[in-house]
Amino acid sequence: MISVSPTLQAVVELEPLSGWLWGLIVLIVFLWVILLRTFWGYRLLDRFLGVDLS
């Protein structure tokens, strides 16, 4: 709701994100996905906790 109303945007000082900031967010999300897939693929959390979920 806040992002739709210009009045509420002014109250919480929302501004559109710049291009380089969008790029940074996309890069962080991409790295996070790779990290999660690595942990899941090698079952690193299972090994760390010492459980066998298979």
Buried (B, 14 or more C-beta within 10 A) or exposed (E): EEEEEEEEBEEEEEEEEEEEEEEEEEEEEEEEEEEEEEBEEEEEEBEEEEEEEE
